[in-house]
Amino acid sequence: LLTPPVPRARRPQCWLRSGAALRRALCMNATSFAGLVLATAALAQCDLQPTATGRGVPSLDETASCMCEWDPDGSGPLGPRLVVGGAFTLAGDLPANGIAMFDPATNLWSPLGTIDGQVNALAVLPNGQLVAGGLLTDIGAPSTPLRVWTGSTWSTAIAQPNAFAVQVLAVAPNGDLYASCIATFGMQVHRFAGGSWQ
């Protein structure tokens, strides 16, 4: 008996190595949706790297720990943004160092400065200032688990609780700021009122 030859498995090839298949697809389907889908699939097979535009899937490459709504210019023409903090390095397709801002009106991500450390909590003060808390580092300085956004950078120029890290921030209806903190003797809750932490 003759044994029929066993066909060899063909190795998948990237369509863009020669560009021929893509050119044929575009020429034969230049005005059809099918041609567009075929061309997009060819690009995806080659793992082309996107150009940073801020657009793309509204997601992060790692975990998010906190988020809050914030209006960057208060009563100005800009709409509210979603500020997200966590342990991520990409927001959409833009580099982000653990904190970023998303505009739901345009579906665009934008960076929001640089914070060294893990951002665990976000809050908006009654005066409109954005505050971030976490396990944050400032080389050569005492423990400063809070940062305030100045409009261009994150600053430690805000009263600091006596703690190593901030886990949660909350603003009470009367404007007092509460912080759940990791301190020397475990977890503590501090309240900022009357210009000082209690």
ABEGO torsion letter per residue (X at the ends): XBBBBBBBBBBBBBAAAAGAAAAAAAAAAAABAAAAAAAAAAAAAAGBBBBBAGBEBBBBABBBABBBBBBAAEABABBBBBBBBEABABBEABBBBGBBBBBAAAGBBBBBEBBBEBBABBBBBAAGBBBBBEBBBBBGBBBBABBBBAGABBBABBBBBBBABBABBBBBAAGBBBBBBBBAAEBBBBBBBGGBBX
